[in-house]
Amino acid sequence: MNITLDTTNEKMFVEENSQLKEFDLYSNQAFEIISDQWLKIGWDQKYPYTFTWLGRPIIQLPEDIIRIQEVIFSVQPDVIIETGVAHGGSLVLYASLCKAMDKGRVIGIDIEIRPHNKKAIKEHPLYSLITLIEGSSIDPVIVQSAKNLIKPHEKVLVILDSCHTKNHVLQELEKYSDLVSPGSYIVATDGSMKDLYDVPRGKPEWAEDNPCEAALEFLQKHKEFREEKPPWLFNESNLDQNITHWPNAYLRKDG
Ligand SMILES: C[S@@+](CC[C@H](N)C(=O)[O-])C[C@H]1O[C@@H](n2cnc3c(N)ncnc32)[C@H](O)[C@@H]1O
């Protein structure tokens, strides 16, 4: 693809498969095309690896942080389960929202929580709202230990951000989806891998081996879920697309 920005004449030209398309530079379409490229270059530059939340590194795009905040505030979960802890920033984000809402707690599962991260999470002022479980998120013993922490009436939201292969995410979807409450979501993050296979840090196999493919396969079997981009709660623009590393991520349970 060949993209030309003509700022003098306020035009954008996109040449693809021998076809040339022209857009107004200040249009919705131009914004989306530029955003798609910005996502790819930003990922390659490790832009999502530059943020913290209340002192802990959080490996997310700011827009994804804002959108999950909107979802958590709308759903008002009693329990947020996240697979993939890393430095703990996303757990601290969810715990900070629970604290602000005076509702909810967080369970984080990771195959390996490195000692310095574990220490920092345990010393964090919000640790009283966080439970850590160490082990593979698809290990039946680990899945059961998470389930044991949830009472039958509790409203549960699940966020999958561990190993992002199709096979692993599909197994996580199968193992955790029964916990999701009606009207809540299981979120298969980082589906942008499908668009990142051709950037320098990407891998060709990601074109097929990614969380979006897992979500599609899961949805074919589980009619009680459908993919639904959570509605924007405020929008005074003409835009309607998330600029996200979590495309097609939000699977909502009917109810
Ligand atoms: C992308 S990072 C998580 C980022 C974190 N959620 C955040 O927003 O800052 C992925 C994490 O998944 C963990 N992981 C990889 N394979 C796993 C598995 N089989 N089970 C559980 N966690 C796994 C890694 O150890 C790593 O810490």
Ligand as a Chemical Component Dictionary entry (heavy atoms), coordinates in Angstrom:
data_LIG
# 
_chem_comp.id                   LIG 
_chem_comp.type                 NON-POLYMER 
_chem_comp.pdbx_formal_charge   0 
_chem_comp.three_letter_code    LIG 
# 
loop_
_chem_comp_atom.comp_id 
_chem_comp_atom.atom_id 
_chem_comp_atom.alt_atom_id 
_chem_comp_atom.type_symbol 
_chem_comp_atom.charge 
_chem_comp_atom.model_Cartn_x 
_chem_comp_atom.model_Cartn_y 
_chem_comp_atom.model_Cartn_z 
_chem_comp_atom.pdbx_ordinal 
LIG C1  C1  C 0  0.906  -9.106  27.706 1  
LIG S1  S1  S 1  1.472  -9.632  29.261 2  
LIG C2  C2  C 0  0.165  -9.098  30.310 3  
LIG C3  C3  C 0  0.053  -7.614  30.394 4  
LIG C4  C4  C 0  -0.834 -7.075  31.483 5  
LIG N1  N1  N 0  -2.184 -7.602  31.413 6  
LIG C5  C5  C 0  -0.899 -5.567  31.398 7  
LIG O1  O1  O 0  -1.893 -5.038  30.875 8  
LIG O2  O2  O -1 0.063  -4.912  31.820 9  
LIG C6  C6  C 0  1.275  -11.346 29.138 10 
LIG C7  C7  C 0  1.508  -12.175 30.387 11 
LIG O3  O3  O 0  0.966  -13.474 30.153 12 
LIG C8  C8  C 0  1.715  -14.406 30.865 13 
LIG N2  N2  N 0  1.489  -15.755 30.307 14 
LIG C9  C9  C 0  2.041  -16.326 29.225 15 
LIG N3  N3  N 0  1.588  -17.570 29.070 16 
LIG C10 C10 C 0  0.709  -17.800 30.086 17 
LIG C11 C11 C 0  -0.084 -18.913 30.474 18 
LIG N4  N4  N 0  -0.060 -20.065 29.822 19 
LIG N5  N5  N 0  -0.882 -18.756 31.561 20 
LIG C12 C12 C 0  -0.914 -17.608 32.252 21 
LIG N6  N6  N 0  -0.169 -16.540 31.944 22 
LIG C13 C13 C 0  0.637  -16.637 30.870 23 
LIG C14 C14 C 0  3.153  -13.911 30.749 24 
LIG O4  O4  O 0  3.924  -14.441 31.823 25 
LIG C15 C15 C 0  2.979  -12.405 30.779 26 
LIG O5  O5  O 0  3.190  -11.904 32.084 27 
# 
loop_
_chem_comp_bond.comp_id 
_chem_comp_bond.atom_id_1 
_chem_comp_bond.atom_id_2 
_chem_comp_bond.value_order 
_chem_comp_bond.pdbx_ordinal 
LIG C1  S1  SING 1  
LIG S1  C2  SING 2  
LIG S1  C6  SING 3  
LIG C2  C3  SING 4  
LIG C3  C4  SING 5  
LIG C4  N1  SING 6  
LIG C4  C5  SING 7  
LIG C5  O1  DOUB 8  
LIG C5  O2  SING 9  
LIG C6  C7  SING 10 
LIG C7  O3  SING 11 
LIG C7  C15 SING 12 
LIG O3  C8  SING 13 
LIG C8  N2  SING 14 
LIG C8  C14 SING 15 
LIG N2  C9  SING 16 
LIG N2  C13 SING 17 
LIG C9  N3  DOUB 18 
LIG N3  C10 SING 19 
LIG C10 C11 SING 20 
LIG C10 C13 DOUB 21 
LIG C11 N4  SING 22 
LIG C11 N5  DOUB 23 
LIG N5  C12 SING 24 
LIG C12 N6  DOUB 25 
LIG N6  C13 SING 26 
LIG C14 O4  SING 27 
LIG C14 C15 SING 28 
LIG C15 O5  SING 29 
# 
